[in-house]
């Protein structure tokens, strides 16, 4: 079932208009929310970020945050899926094609739930990454539907047999094509400052909170590509990959080529905050 506006309907009943601005301009915003054991994970944080993205692109949200929460709850309740991800997008609406904002278009909400599992093999063994140019715009903090540079970067990684592309702007690593990135050097975590050059990932925020609890020092600094030679560990964070070790970058092993101890401590702490099944 798909949540289309404020109605739940079969996927085959949903009609996407060819003049929907999400379709023609990528004019809209989105969120991906993890569901563990029937419970949306960090839902408030996702909806707060959605609100910020909407404001940044001057898109009036079609419903209040409370109303969206209850619509998402209905989506979850009618589904037999307990472990998955909700994809939610809001388009600026339907109007004859013209770049300027339409006067009368109504923003359209679409959301649905897909089943996914925790990426256990990647979490255990880590992934490989490449570095490539960050070709995105200067408002990467907005979760906009325009994802073409991220799509191209990810495909470059896949073409080279890797799982993620780390993006480089002005010789500094910003984030992954669909993840945030952390490095460990001499016992300290290093991550890009949360500014307009990265998405303020919810999982990044969780990893930072966990690091504080574990008394792991954090440095908010962009790492240069050359500094990659000196790092001991690397991991990426996202709603779907959680805290995932990166064991190889551009064909070179990170540290000893295995997930490192600080990454492991954070992964363990993350696993402990995943909601357990509720007994009915
Ligand atoms: N950066 C980018 C560019 C992303 O696309 C994503 C995932 N949507 C993230 C970071 C991770 O964000 P989150 O932890 O909120 O999923």
py3Dmol code that shows the C-alpha trace and the ligand (Angstrom):
import py3Dmol

protein = """\
ATOM      1  CA  UNK A   1       0.000   0.000   0.000  1.00  0.00           C
ATOM      2  CA  UNK A   2       1.075   3.533  -0.768  1.00  0.00           C
ATOM      3  CA  UNK A   3       0.272   6.636   1.210  1.00  0.00           C
ATOM      4  CA  UNK A   4      -0.723   9.120  -1.498  1.00  0.00           C
ATOM      5  CA  UNK A   5      -1.682  12.444   0.041  1.00  0.00           C
ATOM      6  CA  UNK A   6      -3.632  11.417   3.128  1.00  0.00           C
ATOM      7  CA  UNK A   7      -5.047   8.222   1.597  1.00  0.00           C
ATOM      8  CA  UNK A   8      -3.716   4.694   1.592  1.00  0.00           C
ATOM      9  CA  UNK A   9      -4.095   2.975  -1.759  1.00  0.00           C
ATOM     10  CA  UNK A  10      -2.809   0.111  -3.854  1.00  0.00           C
ATOM     11  CA  UNK A  11       0.330   0.883  -5.822  1.00  0.00           C
ATOM     12  CA  UNK A  12      -1.543   0.245  -9.079  1.00  0.00           C
ATOM     13  CA  UNK A  13      -4.113   2.914  -8.181  1.00  0.00           C
ATOM     14  CA  UNK A  14      -1.550   5.667  -7.694  1.00  0.00           C
ATOM     15  CA  UNK A  15      -1.374   8.044 -10.647  1.00  0.00           C
ATOM     16  CA  UNK A  16       1.706  10.213 -10.985  1.00  0.00           C
ATOM     17  CA  UNK A  17       1.008  13.204 -13.183  1.00  0.00           C
ATOM     18  CA  UNK A  18       3.542  13.853 -15.942  1.00  0.00           C
ATOM     19  CA  UNK A  19       3.548  17.504 -14.851  1.00  0.00           C
ATOM     20  CA  UNK A  20       4.409  16.692 -11.263  1.00  0.00           C
ATOM     21  CA  UNK A  21       7.341  18.956 -10.409  1.00  0.00           C
ATOM     22  CA  UNK A  22       9.144  16.132  -8.612  1.00  0.00           C
ATOM     23  CA  UNK A  23       9.089  14.259 -11.904  1.00  0.00           C
ATOM     24  CA  UNK A  24      10.088  17.162 -14.163  1.00  0.00           C
ATOM     25  CA  UNK A  25      12.422  19.216 -11.945  1.00  0.00           C
ATOM     26  CA  UNK A  26      13.266  17.046  -8.952  1.00  0.00           C
ATOM     27  CA  UNK A  27      11.440  19.874  -7.155  1.00  0.00           C
ATOM     28  CA  UNK A  28      10.812  18.303  -3.788  1.00  0.00           C
ATOM     29  CA  UNK A  29      12.326  16.733  -0.704  1.00  0.00           C
ATOM     30  CA  UNK A  30      12.447  13.282   0.858  1.00  0.00           C
ATOM     31  CA  UNK A  31      13.311  11.187   3.894  1.00  0.00           C
ATOM     32  CA  UNK A  32      14.176   7.529   4.450  1.00  0.00           C
ATOM     33  CA  UNK A  33      13.122   6.252   7.872  1.00  0.00           C
ATOM     34  CA  UNK A  34      14.188   2.882   9.267  1.00  0.00           C
ATOM     35  CA  UNK A  35      11.600   0.651  10.900  1.00  0.00           C
ATOM     36  CA  UNK A  36      12.886  -1.950  13.381  1.00  0.00           C
ATOM     37  CA  UNK A  37      10.456  -4.425  14.899  1.00  0.00           C
ATOM     38  CA  UNK A  38       7.465  -2.372  13.833  1.00  0.00           C
ATOM     39  CA  UNK A  39       8.787   0.869  15.306  1.00  0.00           C
ATOM     40  CA  UNK A  40      10.008   3.851  13.291  1.00  0.00           C
ATOM     41  CA  UNK A  41      13.545   4.716  14.417  1.00  0.00           C
ATOM     42  CA  UNK A  42      14.324   8.371  15.258  1.00  0.00           C
ATOM     43  CA  UNK A  43      11.093   9.461  13.545  1.00  0.00           C
ATOM     44  CA  UNK A  44      11.015  12.894  15.196  1.00  0.00           C
ATOM     45  CA  UNK A  45      14.524  13.670  13.974  1.00  0.00           C
ATOM     46  CA  UNK A  46      13.597  12.670  10.409  1.00  0.00           C
ATOM     47  CA  UNK A  47      10.444  14.795  10.448  1.00  0.00           C
ATOM     48  CA  UNK A  48      12.354  17.747  11.899  1.00  0.00           C
ATOM     49  CA  UNK A  49      14.903  17.452   9.086  1.00  0.00           C
ATOM     50  CA  UNK A  50      12.043  17.213   6.569  1.00  0.00           C
ATOM     51  CA  UNK A  51      10.622  20.437   7.971  1.00  0.00           C
ATOM     52  CA  UNK A  52      14.037  22.129   7.612  1.00  0.00           C
ATOM     53  CA  UNK A  53      14.451  20.916   4.023  1.00  0.00           C
ATOM     54  CA  UNK A  54      10.934  22.166   3.199  1.00  0.00           C
ATOM     55  CA  UNK A  55      11.687  25.579   4.653  1.00  0.00           C
ATOM     56  CA  UNK A  56      14.992  25.810   2.797  1.00  0.00           C
ATOM     57  CA  UNK A  57      13.295  25.261  -0.578  1.00  0.00           C
ATOM     58  CA  UNK A  58      10.227  27.354   0.373  1.00  0.00           C
ATOM     59  CA  UNK A  59       7.895  24.372   0.127  1.00  0.00           C
ATOM     60  CA  UNK A  60       4.820  24.527   2.394  1.00  0.00           C
ATOM     61  CA  UNK A  61       4.326  21.112   3.989  1.00  0.00           C
ATOM     62  CA  UNK A  62       0.906  19.666   3.084  1.00  0.00           C
ATOM     63  CA  UNK A  63       0.282  18.452   6.673  1.00  0.00           C
ATOM     64  CA  UNK A  64       1.434  19.253  10.170  1.00  0.00           C
ATOM     65  CA  UNK A  65       4.201  17.088  11.664  1.00  0.00           C
ATOM     66  CA  UNK A  66       1.616  15.476  13.992  1.00  0.00           C
ATOM     67  CA  UNK A  67      -0.648  14.629  11.074  1.00  0.00           C
ATOM     68  CA  UNK A  68       2.275  13.140   9.114  1.00  0.00           C
ATOM     69  CA  UNK A  69       3.231  11.065  12.135  1.00  0.00           C
ATOM     70  CA  UNK A  70      -0.274   9.636  12.354  1.00  0.00           C
ATOM     71  CA  UNK A  71      -0.402   8.979   8.582  1.00  0.00           C
ATOM     72  CA  UNK A  72       2.885   7.083   8.813  1.00  0.00           C
ATOM     73  CA  UNK A  73       1.537   5.134  11.766  1.00  0.00           C
ATOM     74  CA  UNK A  74      -1.455   4.095   9.624  1.00  0.00           C
ATOM     75  CA  UNK A  75       0.925   3.041   6.853  1.00  0.00           C
ATOM     76  CA  UNK A  76       2.823   0.873   9.332  1.00  0.00           C
ATOM     77  CA  UNK A  77      -0.285  -0.598  10.915  1.00  0.00           C
ATOM     78  CA  UNK A  78      -1.857  -1.818   7.683  1.00  0.00           C
ATOM     79  CA  UNK A  79       1.389  -3.533   6.637  1.00  0.00           C
ATOM     80  CA  UNK A  80       2.689  -6.935   7.661  1.00  0.00           C
ATOM     81  CA  UNK A  81       6.253  -5.609   7.300  1.00  0.00           C
ATOM     82  CA  UNK A  82       7.934  -5.108  10.663  1.00  0.00           C
ATOM     83  CA  UNK A  83      11.499  -4.476   9.467  1.00  0.00           C
ATOM     84  CA  UNK A  84      11.990  -2.101   6.623  1.00  0.00           C
ATOM     85  CA  UNK A  85      12.340   1.459   5.467  1.00  0.00           C
ATOM     86  CA  UNK A  86       9.782   4.135   4.791  1.00  0.00           C
ATOM     87  CA  UNK A  87      10.468   6.258   1.732  1.00  0.00           C
ATOM     88  CA  UNK A  88       8.635   9.575   2.003  1.00  0.00           C
ATOM     89  CA  UNK A  89       8.732  12.380  -0.517  1.00  0.00           C
ATOM     90  CA  UNK A  90       6.982  15.684  -0.943  1.00  0.00           C
ATOM     91  CA  UNK A  91       6.749  17.285  -4.336  1.00  0.00           C
ATOM     92  CA  UNK A  92       5.899  20.936  -4.920  1.00  0.00           C
ATOM     93  CA  UNK A  93       2.866  19.710  -6.859  1.00  0.00           C
ATOM     94  CA  UNK A  94       1.393  19.587 -10.347  1.00  0.00           C
ATOM     95  CA  UNK A  95       1.489  22.503 -12.768  1.00  0.00           C
ATOM     96  CA  UNK A  96       2.275  23.191 -16.458  1.00  0.00           C
ATOM     97  CA  UNK A  97       6.044  23.075 -16.844  1.00  0.00           C
ATOM     98  CA  UNK A  98       7.644  26.382 -15.896  1.00  0.00           C
ATOM     99  CA  UNK A  99      10.659  26.802 -13.625  1.00  0.00           C
ATOM    100  CA  UNK A 100       9.133  29.448 -11.332  1.00  0.00           C
ATOM    101  CA  UNK A 101       6.970  28.276  -8.425  1.00  0.00           C
ATOM    102  CA  UNK A 102       3.394  27.573  -9.548  1.00  0.00           C
ATOM    103  CA  UNK A 103       0.773  29.775  -7.919  1.00  0.00           C
ATOM    104  CA  UNK A 104      -1.863  27.163  -7.234  1.00  0.00           C
ATOM    105  CA  UNK A 105      -0.082  23.823  -7.059  1.00  0.00           C
ATOM    106  CA  UNK A 106      -0.648  21.738  -3.929  1.00  0.00           C
ATOM    107  CA  UNK A 107       2.354  19.862  -2.469  1.00  0.00           C
ATOM    108  CA  UNK A 108       1.948  16.087  -2.740  1.00  0.00           C
ATOM    109  CA  UNK A 109       3.048  13.549  -0.136  1.00  0.00           C
ATOM    110  CA  UNK A 110       3.960  10.006  -1.177  1.00  0.00           C
ATOM    111  CA  UNK A 111       5.206   7.380   1.282  1.00  0.00           C
ATOM    112  CA  UNK A 112       5.579   3.622   1.307  1.00  0.00           C
ATOM    113  CA  UNK A 113       7.232   0.896   3.306  1.00  0.00           C
ATOM    114  CA  UNK A 114       9.674  -1.668   1.892  1.00  0.00           C
ATOM    115  CA  UNK A 115      11.039  -4.687   3.729  1.00  0.00           C
ATOM    116  CA  UNK A 116      14.798  -4.634   4.318  1.00  0.00           C
ATOM    117  CA  UNK A 117      17.200  -6.560   6.538  1.00  0.00           C
ATOM    118  CA  UNK A 118      20.174  -5.301   8.476  1.00  0.00           C
ATOM    119  CA  UNK A 119      23.217  -5.489   6.143  1.00  0.00           C
ATOM    120  CA  UNK A 120      24.915  -8.076   8.359  1.00  0.00           C
ATOM    121  CA  UNK A 121      27.720  -9.124   5.970  1.00  0.00           C
ATOM    122  CA  UNK A 122      28.760  -5.518   5.332  1.00  0.00           C
ATOM    123  CA  UNK A 123      28.522  -4.698   9.034  1.00  0.00           C
ATOM    124  CA  UNK A 124      30.727  -7.670   9.881  1.00  0.00           C
ATOM    125  CA  UNK A 125      33.374  -7.472   7.154  1.00  0.00           C
ATOM    126  CA  UNK A 126      33.188  -3.857   5.996  1.00  0.00           C
ATOM    127  CA  UNK A 127      32.971  -2.424   2.522  1.00  0.00           C
ATOM    128  CA  UNK A 128      35.301  -0.934  -0.107  1.00  0.00           C
ATOM    129  CA  UNK A 129      35.058   2.652  -1.305  1.00  0.00           C
ATOM    130  CA  UNK A 130      36.521   4.875  -3.973  1.00  0.00           C
ATOM    131  CA  UNK A 131      37.104   8.619  -3.893  1.00  0.00           C
ATOM    132  CA  UNK A 132      35.622  10.791  -6.616  1.00  0.00           C
ATOM    133  CA  UNK A 133      34.830  14.445  -7.252  1.00  0.00           C
ATOM    134  CA  UNK A 134      31.928  15.945  -5.308  1.00  0.00           C
ATOM    135  CA  UNK A 135      29.937  17.482  -8.173  1.00  0.00           C
ATOM    136  CA  UNK A 136      26.916  18.449  -6.067  1.00  0.00           C
ATOM    137  CA  UNK A 137      25.513  21.908  -5.375  1.00  0.00           C
ATOM    138  CA  UNK A 138      26.250  24.063  -2.321  1.00  0.00           C
ATOM    139  CA  UNK A 139      23.193  23.081  -0.255  1.00  0.00           C
ATOM    140  CA  UNK A 140      23.946  19.428   0.471  1.00  0.00           C
ATOM    141  CA  UNK A 141      22.255  19.935   3.857  1.00  0.00           C
ATOM    142  CA  UNK A 142      18.878  19.958   2.064  1.00  0.00           C
ATOM    143  CA  UNK A 143      17.515  16.459   1.421  1.00  0.00           C
ATOM    144  CA  UNK A 144      16.408  17.357  -2.075  1.00  0.00           C
ATOM    145  CA  UNK A 145      15.114  14.983  -4.755  1.00  0.00           C
ATOM    146  CA  UNK A 146      17.923  16.129  -7.076  1.00  0.00           C
ATOM    147  CA  UNK A 147      20.317  13.217  -6.728  1.00  0.00           C
ATOM    148  CA  UNK A 148      22.032  12.977 -10.103  1.00  0.00           C
ATOM    149  CA  UNK A 149      25.611  13.695  -8.916  1.00  0.00           C
ATOM    150  CA  UNK A 150      25.122  11.145  -6.116  1.00  0.00           C
ATOM    151  CA  UNK A 151      23.762   8.595  -8.605  1.00  0.00           C
ATOM    152  CA  UNK A 152      26.767   9.099 -10.897  1.00  0.00           C
ATOM    153  CA  UNK A 153      29.246   8.830  -8.018  1.00  0.00           C
ATOM    154  CA  UNK A 154      27.622   5.663  -6.664  1.00  0.00           C
ATOM    155  CA  UNK A 155      27.654   4.084 -10.130  1.00  0.00           C
ATOM    156  CA  UNK A 156      31.359   4.900 -10.468  1.00  0.00           C
ATOM    157  CA  UNK A 157      31.933   2.998  -7.217  1.00  0.00           C
ATOM    158  CA  UNK A 158      29.841   0.051  -8.396  1.00  0.00           C
ATOM    159  CA  UNK A 159      31.692  -0.002 -11.738  1.00  0.00           C
ATOM    160  CA  UNK A 160      34.902  -0.429  -9.735  1.00  0.00           C
ATOM    161  CA  UNK A 161      33.467  -3.236  -7.623  1.00  0.00           C
ATOM    162  CA  UNK A 162      33.002  -0.986  -4.570  1.00  0.00           C
ATOM    163  CA  UNK A 163      30.008  -0.125  -2.398  1.00  0.00           C
ATOM    164  CA  UNK A 164      30.442   3.587  -1.771  1.00  0.00           C
ATOM    165  CA  UNK A 165      32.018   6.699  -3.278  1.00  0.00           C
ATOM    166  CA  UNK A 166      33.608   9.198  -0.898  1.00  0.00           C
ATOM    167  CA  UNK A 167      33.151  12.654  -2.353  1.00  0.00           C
ATOM    168  CA  UNK A 168      36.026  15.120  -2.617  1.00  0.00           C
ATOM    169  CA  UNK A 169      35.482  18.883  -2.860  1.00  0.00           C
ATOM    170  CA  UNK A 170      38.490  21.232  -2.864  1.00  0.00           C
ATOM    171  CA  UNK A 171      40.740  18.289  -1.916  1.00  0.00           C
ATOM    172  CA  UNK A 172      38.644  17.572   1.193  1.00  0.00           C
ATOM    173  CA  UNK A 173      36.419  14.560   1.775  1.00  0.00           C
ATOM    174  CA  UNK A 174      32.871  15.715   2.474  1.00  0.00           C
ATOM    175  CA  UNK A 175      30.725  12.559   2.780  1.00  0.00           C
ATOM    176  CA  UNK A 176      29.643   9.451   0.891  1.00  0.00           C
ATOM    177  CA  UNK A 177      27.263   9.508  -2.076  1.00  0.00           C
ATOM    178  CA  UNK A 178      24.505   8.231   0.231  1.00  0.00           C
ATOM    179  CA  UNK A 179      26.172   8.261   3.652  1.00  0.00           C
ATOM    180  CA  UNK A 180      28.237  10.338   6.058  1.00  0.00           C
ATOM    181  CA  UNK A 181      31.833   9.359   6.691  1.00  0.00           C
ATOM    182  CA  UNK A 182      34.005   9.171   9.811  1.00  0.00           C
ATOM    183  CA  UNK A 183      37.698   8.480  10.175  1.00  0.00           C
ATOM    184  CA  UNK A 184      39.700   7.374  13.204  1.00  0.00           C
ATOM    185  CA  UNK A 185      43.201   8.625  13.776  1.00  0.00           C
ATOM    186  CA  UNK A 186      45.148   8.066  16.992  1.00  0.00           C
ATOM    187  CA  UNK A 187      42.014   7.261  18.953  1.00  0.00           C
ATOM    188  CA  UNK A 188      40.067  10.323  17.766  1.00  0.00           C
ATOM    189  CA  UNK A 189      37.024  10.391  15.517  1.00  0.00           C
ATOM    190  CA  UNK A 190      37.221  12.836  12.635  1.00  0.00           C
ATOM    191  CA  UNK A 191      34.144  13.931  10.712  1.00  0.00           C
ATOM    192  CA  UNK A 192      33.232  16.843   8.461  1.00  0.00           C
ATOM    193  CA  UNK A 193      31.620  19.790  10.271  1.00  0.00           C
ATOM    194  CA  UNK A 194      27.839  19.926   9.836  1.00  0.00           C
ATOM    195  CA  UNK A 195      27.541  22.748   7.338  1.00  0.00           C
ATOM    196  CA  UNK A 196      26.072  23.230   3.850  1.00  0.00           C
ATOM    197  CA  UNK A 197      28.534  20.756   2.271  1.00  0.00           C
ATOM    198  CA  UNK A 198      27.060  17.615   3.865  1.00  0.00           C
ATOM    199  CA  UNK A 199      23.710  16.134   4.755  1.00  0.00           C
ATOM    200  CA  UNK A 200      23.209  16.271   8.511  1.00  0.00           C
ATOM    201  CA  UNK A 201      22.650  12.542   8.744  1.00  0.00           C
ATOM    202  CA  UNK A 202      20.469  11.197  11.519  1.00  0.00           C
ATOM    203  CA  UNK A 203      22.765   8.173  11.871  1.00  0.00           C
ATOM    204  CA  UNK A 204      25.794  10.509  11.967  1.00  0.00           C
ATOM    205  CA  UNK A 205      24.093  12.305  14.837  1.00  0.00           C
ATOM    206  CA  UNK A 206      23.461   8.975  16.609  1.00  0.00           C
ATOM    207  CA  UNK A 207      27.107   7.913  16.094  1.00  0.00           C
ATOM    208  CA  UNK A 208      28.253  11.228  17.597  1.00  0.00           C
ATOM    209  CA  UNK A 209      25.946  10.757  20.614  1.00  0.00           C
ATOM    210  CA  UNK A 210      27.262   7.234  21.128  1.00  0.00           C
ATOM    211  CA  UNK A 211      30.863   8.451  20.830  1.00  0.00           C
ATOM    212  CA  UNK A 212      30.176  11.028  23.558  1.00  0.00           C
ATOM    213  CA  UNK A 213      28.746   8.303  25.786  1.00  0.00           C
ATOM    214  CA  UNK A 214      31.784   6.103  25.134  1.00  0.00           C
ATOM    215  CA  UNK A 215      34.107   9.081  25.758  1.00  0.00           C
ATOM    216  CA  UNK A 216      35.632   8.839  22.299  1.00  0.00           C
ATOM    217  CA  UNK A 217      36.951  12.300  21.356  1.00  0.00           C
ATOM    218  CA  UNK A 218      35.568  13.872  18.162  1.00  0.00           C
ATOM    219  CA  UNK A 219      37.216  16.384  15.874  1.00  0.00           C
ATOM    220  CA  UNK A 220      34.923  18.220  13.424  1.00  0.00           C
ATOM    221  CA  UNK A 221      37.247  18.700  10.512  1.00  0.00           C
ATOM    222  CA  UNK A 222      37.349  17.810   6.844  1.00  0.00           C
ATOM    223  CA  UNK A 223      40.023  15.232   6.066  1.00  0.00           C
ATOM    224  CA  UNK A 224      42.096  15.832   2.961  1.00  0.00           C
ATOM    225  CA  UNK A 225      42.613  13.096   0.428  1.00  0.00           C
ATOM    226  CA  UNK A 226      46.321  12.962   1.339  1.00  0.00           C
ATOM    227  CA  UNK A 227      45.492  12.442   5.014  1.00  0.00           C
ATOM    228  CA  UNK A 228      43.809   9.159   4.084  1.00  0.00           C
ATOM    229  CA  UNK A 229      47.315   7.634   4.261  1.00  0.00           C
ATOM    230  CA  UNK A 230      47.415   8.302   8.014  1.00  0.00           C
ATOM    231  CA  UNK A 231      44.034   7.023   9.144  1.00  0.00           C
ATOM    232  CA  UNK A 232      43.580   3.919  11.280  1.00  0.00           C
ATOM    233  CA  UNK A 233      39.865   3.289  10.675  1.00  0.00           C
ATOM    234  CA  UNK A 234      37.002   4.520   8.560  1.00  0.00           C
ATOM    235  CA  UNK A 235      33.254   3.964   8.645  1.00  0.00           C
ATOM    236  CA  UNK A 236      30.159   5.326   6.954  1.00  0.00           C
ATOM    237  CA  UNK A 237      26.760   5.967   8.523  1.00  0.00           C
ATOM    238  CA  UNK A 238      23.252   5.981   7.092  1.00  0.00           C
ATOM    239  CA  UNK A 239      19.731   4.926   7.960  1.00  0.00           C
ATOM    240  CA  UNK A 240      20.082   1.683   5.995  1.00  0.00           C
ATOM    241  CA  UNK A 241      23.814   0.816   6.425  1.00  0.00           C
ATOM    242  CA  UNK A 242      23.875   1.904  10.107  1.00  0.00           C
ATOM    243  CA  UNK A 243      27.540   2.151  11.195  1.00  0.00           C
ATOM    244  CA  UNK A 244      29.443   0.284   8.507  1.00  0.00           C
ATOM    245  CA  UNK A 245      33.226  -0.202   8.422  1.00  0.00           C
ATOM    246  CA  UNK A 246      35.151   0.859   5.302  1.00  0.00           C
ATOM    247  CA  UNK A 247      38.180  -1.423   4.993  1.00  0.00           C
ATOM    248  CA  UNK A 248      39.550  -0.349   1.629  1.00  0.00           C
ATOM    249  CA  UNK A 249      39.705   3.044  -0.116  1.00  0.00           C
ATOM    250  CA  UNK A 250      40.908   3.371  -3.712  1.00  0.00           C
ATOM    251  CA  UNK A 251      42.346  -0.146  -3.573  1.00  0.00           C
ATOM    252  CA  UNK A 252      44.413   0.518  -0.405  1.00  0.00           C
ATOM    253  CA  UNK A 253      43.687  -1.126   2.928  1.00  0.00           C
ATOM    254  CA  UNK A 254      42.495   1.099   5.746  1.00  0.00           C
ATOM    255  CA  UNK A 255      44.631   0.244   8.801  1.00  0.00           C
ATOM    256  CA  UNK A 256      45.142  -3.518   8.754  1.00  0.00           C
ATOM    257  CA  UNK A 257      42.294  -3.988   6.283  1.00  0.00           C
ATOM    258  CA  UNK A 258      39.840  -5.112   8.971  1.00  0.00           C
ATOM    259  CA  UNK A 259      37.154  -3.186  10.873  1.00  0.00           C
ATOM    260  CA  UNK A 260      38.928  -1.368  13.713  1.00  0.00           C
ATOM    261  CA  UNK A 261      38.238  -1.362  17.479  1.00  0.00           C
ATOM    262  CA  UNK A 262      36.581   2.072  17.696  1.00  0.00           C
ATOM    263  CA  UNK A 263      34.261   1.242  14.797  1.00  0.00           C
ATOM    264  CA  UNK A 264      33.397  -2.000  16.567  1.00  0.00           C
ATOM    265  CA  UNK A 265      32.609  -0.232  19.855  1.00  0.00           C
ATOM    266  CA  UNK A 266      30.261   2.163  18.077  1.00  0.00           C
ATOM    267  CA  UNK A 267      28.612  -0.647  16.109  1.00  0.00           C
ATOM    268  CA  UNK A 268      28.017  -2.548  19.342  1.00  0.00           C
ATOM    269  CA  UNK A 269      26.540   0.532  21.030  1.00  0.00           C
ATOM    270  CA  UNK A 270      24.305   1.115  17.993  1.00  0.00           C
ATOM    271  CA  UNK A 271      23.034  -2.482  18.024  1.00  0.00           C
ATOM    272  CA  UNK A 272      22.016  -1.953  21.651  1.00  0.00           C
ATOM    273  CA  UNK A 273      19.696   0.963  20.853  1.00  0.00           C
ATOM    274  CA  UNK A 274      17.790  -0.846  18.091  1.00  0.00           C
ATOM    275  CA  UNK A 275      14.237  -1.332  19.401  1.00  0.00           C
ATOM    276  CA  UNK A 276      13.558  -4.904  20.488  1.00  0.00           C
ATOM    277  CA  UNK A 277      10.408  -6.726  19.371  1.00  0.00           C
ATOM    278  CA  UNK A 278       7.404  -5.807  21.499  1.00  0.00           C
ATOM    279  CA  UNK A 279       5.646  -8.883  22.849  1.00  0.00           C
ATOM    280  CA  UNK A 280       1.975  -8.942  22.021  1.00  0.00           C
TER     281      UNK A 280
END
"""
ligand_1 = """\
16
LIG
N 24.650 11.829 3.228
C 23.960 11.630 2.097
C 24.399 12.349 0.870
C 22.862 10.757 2.072
O 22.164 10.585 0.936
C 22.519 10.057 3.251
C 21.389 9.077 3.268
N 20.214 9.587 2.827
C 23.254 10.283 4.410
C 24.310 11.182 4.366
C 22.920 9.598 5.704
O 21.826 10.204 6.318
P 20.921 9.413 7.351
O 21.831 8.882 8.413
O 19.977 10.418 7.869
O 20.266 8.298 6.590
"""
view = py3Dmol.view(width=600, height=400)
view.addModel(protein, "pdb")
view.setStyle({"model": 0}, {"cartoon": {"style": "trace"}})
view.addModel(ligand_1, "xyz")
view.setStyle({"model": 1}, {"stick": {}})
view.zoomTo()
view.show()
